Each structure stands twice: as C-alpha cells, then as structure tokens.
Amino acid sequence: MKIAIDMARETVGQTSPNPSVAAIVVKHNQIVGVGVHVKAGEPHAEVHALRMAGEKAKDAEIYVTLEPCSHHGQTPPCAEAVIEAGIKRVVVASNDPNPKVSGRGIRLMKEHGLEVKTEVLKKEADELNTSFFHFIQQKEPYVRLKTAMSLDGKIATSTGESQWITGEEARLDGHHYRHRSDAILVGINTVLMDNPKLTTRIKGEGRHPKRIVLDTHLRMPPSSQLIQDDSAPTWIFVGNHVKKEDLHAYEKYEHVTIIQLNGEQVSIKEVLRYLGEQKVTSLLVEGGATIADAFVRAGKVDETVTYMAPKLIGGKEALTPVGGKGIHQLKNVSSFEIVSTEKIGDDIKIVSVRKGES
C-alpha cells in the first residue's frame, strides 16, 4: 500500500475534479499490475492495474488507495471491473466520502464473495485527497492561504518593498502549491502593485492554475499580464454596480471571463460558491493582506502555508500577512493545528490546518 500511495502522490493536482488514486495487483507476493488515475475522464487506477495484470488478476489481491467506485460516471464502475477480473482480496486505504460511492463499492465486492480489508494506511492516503474530500462534502474549494514573511511578521518594508523576503528555494517550493491547485487567487491591489502572471514555474510540466482576481470596481488594466498572457484562464469577480459597457474592453480576450456578483461588494462566500459550481476543488490564496483578512473573517481558510525568513524588518507601517479589519473577539477566531515544520534553504515553512479539517 505504501508503494501505491507514493504512486498516487505523483498525480496530485492533475486529476481534478477527481481524486488522486493508485492501484497495485499482487499475486504470489509479486507485483503483476500497477496503475494510476492520470486525469478526469480517463480510466481509473484499478482499470490500468487490471489491464496490466491480464489473466494474472484471477485469484490475486489488489491494493487501492481509495475505495473503488460503484457508479457509472465518465468511466464504468471500478468495483465491477475488480469483480469481473476474478480478484479474491481487496485492500483499501481511504473511504470515499462521495455519496455516489460511500461504501457501496465495498458492499458490492463483499456481496460477490471478495475479501475486503479497509483503512490500511488510511491517514497517509487521506492526505493525498484533502481537497477532494473537502470539495465533496462542502461543495466548495479547499482554501490554502500562502504567505511569506520576516521573523517579525512583515511581508514588506514600510515603503512597500517586498521582493524578496524569502529565498529562492522557498519561492520554488511555493510554485509546487500552484501546480497542485485548481485555481490561484489575488486581489486587484496585488495586480496593480506587482503585475503578476500567477503561472507555475517549475521544471518539467508545471500545471498552470486558473487565475482569480477579486476586483469589485473592475480596475484591472487591459495591459496587465493576466489579460495579455493567455497561458491560463483569468476570472475576474466584480460587483453588481459595474456597468456593462465597462466589460467590453475585455471581450476580445478569450481566456478572460468577468463574473458579476449579486452584491455591490465581492463576497468571499459567493465567490467560493461559484467556484464550487465550476468544480474548482482547491484554491491557493496568495495576496494581499486585505484579501487574506477577508478570507479569515469569512472563516474560509482551511490550511495555511507560511514561509518565514530569518530577517527583521520592523516599522509599524510595514504590512503584515493578514491586514484589514481583523476579528474583534478571540471567541470568534478559528483554531489551527501545526502539522509540519520544514527548513527550506535559509527559511522555515510552517503548515497548519484548521481544527476539524485534518
């Protein structure tokens, strides 16, 4: 099962809106078939593994990182394929919270006489599909807030200089979060100050997330890189007061979509609801401080990724990672659990998850 989990880990970020899954067929203590789910709409991991095993699948065992599906979607049910292949024993790591699956595949296989063992290395397997599980249960994306700051909690100097506080290794690590996220989000102030591309820059085939901008008054310059660069879709959320004629300047850019919300101000909850409807399962929030505050006050941060550089900046006017109005009473503050700390170059990465998410 550990080998299967390691295989599935390599696909995190490329299978959305489906989960990352791997399967291994074993007979007489020899691996005779392996498979991973590569992308949505293509065969599932079990199918690849069974095809590779061929006739050797009869009376063999199959190790699967996620409960085999039992419903007809874009592909046939995997539980039926396992039964038809003549597998005698199934070992499952994660249970599938999808109401279309949830225990049905396991029940079906047991009804056909297969031995089924569940929750083997469950914690390790569950961590592969945190975003998928959250999306299935909440109908909105898993929100990861990424920040970089100095030891005294500053993301820029008092004059606004911010490039770069953390080192190159930490910045590269941050791009891996872009690769594994369906979408990345910033506010319009970040666009106006930094003119970012928000693409993934890692060696190999880095996947570009959808680029989301919260821009209540539609101040997005048509000359900005997010408009001129079409390597990924750009979605701009605006308030209901923006005039239709103001939208015309963006119509010629096929990768640009402007979503006009119901309220005068852009609502975090309404944005997440829309993204959920578009099957965006994971969202990386990168800036700036006011946007981070809006997500914090809405109670919509599920995980934090914090890079801390061994530098002291000072200055009461220097920005902190979460600005804005903040939360006024401690009883309303969300609690997080630190799940990992890691030294990356000269910096430290701290990952925490909201209690109840892990």
C-alpha positions, -999 to +999 in steps of 0.1 A: +000+000+000+029+024+007+041+020-029+006+027-042+004+059-020+037+070-033+025+065-069-007+084-063+012+113-047+028+119-081-006+127-096-018+152-070-031+183-088-036+168-123-067+146-117-092+173-106-121+173-101-114+136-095-092+123-066-056+110-069-057+072-069-032+044-075-037+006-075-014-024-074-023-060-083-002-086-064-001-124-069+022-148-051+039-118-034+048-104-068+035-072-083+018-081-116-001-049-124+001-012-115-020+018-124-027+054-115-056+077-125-040+102-148-068+128-154-105+132-153-124+113-180-096+087-184-096+051-170-093+048-132-062+033-115-079-001-109-086-005-146-050+003-156-036-021-130-061-049-140-052-044-177-015-048-170-021-079-149-043-095-175-051-132-167-028-130-136-055-109-119-076-141-113-073-150-076-049-121-070-050-092-045-055-056-054-043-027-032-062+006-039-056+039-022-093+049-024-124+028-023-133+016-058-163+034-073-196+017-079-214+042-101-215+049-138-198+083-144-174+092-173-160+057-168-175+024-158-176+013-122-143+000-109-158-023-083-174-043-111-141-044-130-124-058-099-151-085-095-151-095-132-113-098-132-115-125-106-097-107-078-101-126-045-089-099-020-091-061-020-071-039+004-084-003+006-067+028+022-092+057+021-130+055+023-147+077-003-170+104+011-187+109-023-223+100-017-223+082-051-197+058-038-195+059+000-193+022+010-213+009-020-182-004-038-170-023-008-205-037-002-208-048-038-174-066-037-183-083-004-216-095-018-197-112-046-175-131-022-144-110-022-125-104+010-122-067+016-099-050+042-103-013+047-084+017+063-049+004+057-025+034+059-057+055+059-041+087+073-013+087+047-038+081+019-063+106+031-037+133+029-035+128-008-071+139-013-077+166+013-090+190-013-112+164-030-128+152+003-135+188+014-150+197-020-173+166-020-185+174+015-187+212+014-194+218-024-167+245-024-129+245-028-104+238-001-087+271+006-050+272+012-036+306+024+001+311+014+022+338+029+059+348+032+071+370+060+101+380+081+107+369+117+088+399+130+058+391+107+063+416+079+055+410+042+071+442+031+091+472+043+073+504+054+079+518+019+062+487+003+094+469-009+087+431-008+109+414-034+123+393-020+119+385+017+123+347+014+149+329-006+148+312-040+143+277-025+112+288-006+098+306-037+103+275-058+085+254-032+056+278-034+053+271-071+046+234-063+014+246-045+004+264-077+010+232-096-013+212-074-041+238-071-070+242-094-070+280-090-049+308-075-065+340-061-053+375-055-069+409-050-067+438-075-042+457-054-017+429-059-022+431-096-018+469-096+014+467-075+031+436-089+016+429-123+020+391-117+014+363-142+004+338-115+017+309-135+036+278-123+074+279-129+088+246-120+110+222-140+090+197-162+053+200-169+042+225-143+004+229-144-010+265-145-040+271-122-069+292-132-062+328-122-088+345-100-089+382-093-112+399-068-118+434-084-150+450-070-148+481-092-131+465-123-099+484-121-080+456-139-057+472-166-061+456-200-023+459-203-017+437-173+000+403-177-032+385-165-050+399-195-022+398-221-009+364-212-033+336-222-014+306-208-042+301-182-078+313-178-083+346-159-115+350-140-123+385-126-150+389-099-167+423-099-196+440-080-231+445-094-226+482-099-200+477-127-216+489-160-220+465-189-201+489-213-171+487-190-169+450-197-165+454-234-127+462-232-121+426-221-144+407-246-116+402-272-096+381-247-109+346-250-091+334-218-107+362-197-141+358-180-157+385-159-182+373-133-205+399-120-218+390-085-251+400-069-238+424-043-221+458-045-190+443-028-174+410-038-184+384-013-159+356-004-187+331+003-203+339-031-170+335-049-164+301-032-199+290-041-194+299-077-160+282-078-176+251-063-202+251-091-174+252-116-158+221-100-128+241-086-117+218-058-087+236-044-079+273-042-045+289-034-049+324-019-016+344-024-024+380-017-025+405-005-031+413+032-066+427+027-077+396+007-062+373+034-082+392+060-114+388+040-110+350+039-100+349+076-131+370+086-153+348+065-140+317+082-129+303+049-092+294+054-087+256+056-049+255+056-020+279+059+014+277+043+037+302+059+073+308+048+094+326+074+127+343+066+154+349+092+151+387+088+139+416+109+122+444+091+103+465+117+082+495+111+046+500+124+035+509+088+051+478+073+024+453+062+016+420+079+003+389+061-033+394+073-044+431+073-078+446+070-103+448+098-094+416+115-115+397+140-126+417+171-132+389+196-110+359+204-140+337+208-146+341+170-111+332+160-105+299+141-081+275+157-054+258+136-031+228+143+005+230+131+010+197+111+046+203+098+076+225+100+104+223+075+136+241+068+139+252+031+171+269+023+175+296+049+138+298+056+113+278+075+079+265+061+051+261+086+019+242+075-012+243+097-048+231+091-079+243+107-090+220+135-116+196+122-101+196+087-073+171+094 
